Amino acid sequence: MQTMNAILDDESEDDILSLEPEMELETIDTQESLQDSLQDSFLETTEDKVRRLWHVLRTAVYESTEKIRRHDWKPMDLEHGLQHVQRVTFKNAIRHVLHNVVTKEFICMKSKTSICIYHCDGRKKQEYTLRGPIEGIVYARQINRYVAWNICPQVKVLGPDFQVISTNQSKQTITCCLYNEDLNEIVTAGVGNVCTWHFYFGCRELICASTITIGLTQEDVFTELALERVRGTTVTMPHSQRCYAVCGKGVAVFDLLKATVISYEKRLHDRVITGIILFETPRCVVTSSRDGNIKIWDENWNLQIMFVGHRGPITALALYPHGPYLLSGSEDETIRAWSLELADQVDEIQMGVTVTCLGTELGEDSIFSCANQRLDFWTITHLYRQHTTIGHNITAIKNRSGGFPGRFPVRAACSCADGTVRLICPDTGEIITSLLLGRGQQVADFDYCLPREALLVLTKRGDLLKANALTNPMEAQWEVLASRQTSQLCCLCIYTHIVDKELTHSRWLEAVARGSEGKIRILGVKDNDRFLLIAGHQNGFLSMLDWRSGSTHYQVQAHESGKLLCLVANPANQQLISSGEDNAIKIWRVFPYAQESLSLLMNLYGAHPTTHLCIMKTMFMVAFQNPVCAVHTIVLYDVRKKVRKDHHPANDHEAEITGLCACPELKIFASTCKAGIVKIWDHNNQLIRILHLKAVADSISFCNDVGNIFLGIERNLYVMNSSEYLPQQYLLRIACRDVSDPVPDAPIPISSAAVNSLPAEDSQRLRGPHAFNSTGIICLCCCIRLFSDPSPEGSVVLPVKSDVGSLEKQDQLKEAYASLAMRDEEILLIQRGEMRGRKKPPRTKEILQQGFRKYMQLLYAETPHIEIPEIPIYDPNERLVDLKSLLNRPHQCRNIVRGFFPPLARPEPWSEVTAKEKKPSDTLTRHSSIFLEKLELLEKENHKAKQHLGQSPLIAAPSGQKVRKLSSTAAVKNELVARRRSSQLSKGVASSPLPVFVTSFKGTSWFDSIFPEPDSTIFPQDLTETAFAEMLIMILRTVDYDVKEGIVKALVFLLQSQPSNVTTMAHDALITALNGPSPPDQKIQPQENFIRAALWALKELTPNSLELLVELMVQYLQSDIMLRNNIMLLLADIGLLDPHNFFETEMNSWIAFDEARTSNKQKLQHLSSAWLKKWTRKFKEHIQTALKSLKKGKTLRGTIPVPRNPSPSESPADLPKKVDPDQTTMIRIPERLQLGSLEQLHPIEAVNYFCELQLQQKLKVMMAAEKEEAVKSQRDREKMKNTVLFLPKIQRERALLRLGETTVTGKQLEKLHLPPIVSGPLTFDIGRFIKLAVPKINLNPFPSAIDNYPIQHVLITLRHSPQKYFILERSYVSNHD
């Protein structure tokens, strides 16, 4: 009824009157009669009133049906996949959501004591109030009960009406709960425990059956649970059932039946795991984490696939109900779909909020998503379903029925990218037979003749072959090589001319019985049927080839220039249609019994090439395409009427057309393109339906006369039923037609002799494809093989068909399953109390004796014979194992994935890492004589450097800290000389490999210049990264500037992941190098490169350093335009918020550009330090004043700026000054904030405070100017007429995209190829974190530039800092755990 009302509302009365003039008169008459009747209503009788109301009802029903019919004929967009149904909002955050599969309802726990029930369409059914608070709830499907838990901890059994049946106290804490459907029990987990609960007393009570605490501690807090299904139901109880529990960054695996811990992996992710899913075939685990990654693990926790794409932490994970896909929600406010077949993201949905929960059920079309205070309901629309799994891309589909419904079976011939052509039964999806081409050959064109069971195939090399379709695999009857042809063939078709239908059918039956076309023998009957093989050449000629040998009988020039593009036969009208690169379409008359069997009938010329053709009786449809002009149009020609029918250009495809087909019985056409859209056209070339597939269909064809469509999408064949997309008029026409029963078509058995002679690759191509399982779930092992297969084809490895022994075993298992099902049903009835007791049999003498014997066996059974092993005699002379040597062994990581992913670095225990960092580094290296000479020069320059550092105003140590001094050069030199002498005494000993971090620098110019011959004597195995960095710092001042640049980058690489006191040492060394007696000159290129590298290194190592900020200011004043831009970027990286360049303008006002470049650097340092100290003092005074005001109970008022950087062209003068008072916010500072925290402020915050004050002053000037302008404009408006602005129609929210097979793009989806990753640490420049500009977009039809600026000042420390996306490998562990 709602759909009918929507249709009636969409269509206005003017539209109806314009469409039907007769109806217009009738409507006017009806309205006049109604007015007259209303005027005389007080005089009418009861009979007249009934007649009048009946007339009104009849008129309304007629108009409604007409509107529905017209609405059905309008072009309609249909989408495949996820559709939004309803949205429900709440005042408070949602606690828990549950999907009841039995009742098809959603249970929403909006508070701890309130539960709401919703239908699948979002309608609210009922609301319940609980007696006591609960934390969560699960549904026990087998017994129709709900189980809830709370923090007491208690486990409650609730009835269908949520009334408490029983309350059971738990000795362990409960944080999550799950229902075990296989064993009809409840599994709970909490702090250091996992428990199982059994139902007793008619499923009214829960009693704890087992508790697992051994091997767990109070730090193991489990948050998510996942249960594996019990493998293969047997007569006895299952031996084990695994439970996967999430704890922080790891997963613990338990055996519920044995109550033991199987394994505990604690470092699967770098952040907390937020979701876990189990795949049963094969046994794979999928985990999601707040690090933004989704990982798929095998049974041994080896990583198989990893999905990366979310721009924020993942908060929800769910399994897609149909097909091998995953759904994930993230804090980037999106829901994404991941395909296990493509190993890539296939769809993305913008939600606008962070999705915290996703709920799906296998095989169910209802899905829910939860986001804090919002609950969304979804449903899945199935326009098409998977029909056959091919394993390779389907390039073309051709449907053949023999032309006589009810006599010949209907078959679809598909060509695949693996060089095969397969015949498929459209009804069942089974493979009838297959043709296997040689290795490296691809199909260019093909055609199938069903009455003769012959398949003609043209390869891309130009070879033509004919195969017998009655064998599996098909056997070639003859082949014409491309070298024997005058011009290479490019397309072909079969023209079928049948005289006697009965005789043709008899010949087909005989061919099927004998297994070959050549063995047909019907004595006394002449074969008048003709099957003409027509081929097109590259030079534009048409050839008539012999059916039995492939030799050329007749040849004619069809097109003047270029090759033929398409050939289509129309036997019903004795015509052949060809198209070529000369943009001409030619219609030929075919004479099947003549030698010169082709005669030109009609010429048609177009402006663009023809790529696709299809025939429907006397009409044919053409697809014209020209990528250069972006032309993708479809035109319909009627040969009998000689008319051309076009549609509106807006209905054309927007991407390359990949397929075109026709259904003559329904008089409709279908076309598809690379944008993932299928369009349905009627016989007047008018658009009927637009189908959004959310996938790219490479081929399309109608598979029967009722309008079902075959779609070749990637490696699978899909079918689309006509009831899903056709209008009601077409469906009514189909229902009224007399459709004959389909002819049964069984697959041809595979020849064992042929299979034995085939190589393994061809045998796999033959056995791989199969009909799709009705459950709609694809085996994940195929997906993983497709992802990791090194072959270019990526073939799917499938098991060979089972033998007779396995079939007998399956029959035996079926009987066992049936008996077990009966037993489970009886047990369930006993639990529910519905099983009635049977009368016990009478106690006979035999029964009593048998019971007595069993009783005596239990009491006096034989004791089991236990063999005690011999205890080994202790030998005091035997050497004991040194426990210290075992403890000192380095930690080895055994869980390293091999195969697709590169070898991972072996991590060390955290205790050893911290111990190494705390221990002072005393490991020094032996180097060449060049290094020793440079150390002598360094010792001489140390004194000068220290004097210069003492005079510089930048190196003043902060209060409470000591300035770190460089290590003594003489001591280092003596140690190195001693190491060199000791190494010379051990030359005969074999050298060990260099450390990994040293190997990564080997081969660079700076490293080779310092260490010409590095070996294990120079770099021992116990050398640490900190010691190596300390040595590089000491030689930094003794090398040239081109070598210094490499050393600086190496220091960042070594110290960024392992911060220590050496970082401060590197900071002091870089400041000294930039401000020494002879500082680097920006005019010399090597020295300028060093300046850039040093500033970048200081930014990476000590971004909050006062010396760094002053150095950036000084370098800015002395540099040119190019270097100034680089310095401004570095300032932005350390936290500068100045979109309007107030700070840059301030620095340029201090000193002229030419004067600054020639000034003394110490003068500029003094100027910059004085300015920075001044504004730091003002900023601290501002914060102290604000804190005192807040402590008195006052509040700060301000406007939070829109998180979007204005364009550089915008200036504050161009903005209006009006501010919405609703945009103000009140900020309170908690009492725990003390004044002592002012010492921890960063220097860049003082600069930001200066920029904000400058912006505030600018806006005050703007507001004053606006007031004068507002008064003036008010006077002008009083003289003018008022106008009302008509708002544009706000479009409804776009339908969410399909979480389907592929992403809708303008081009074909390609395979995911990851670049190779070299082993060892990274050597390129990368920081600890990266900043990404991810602004929010606010929908506003009247944007104002004033929204980009805060009007009232907000305390800078309370404003949001820019988002930082940390790179885990380069971050400090103690900062982001």
Disulfide bonds with the S-S distance in Angstrom:
none
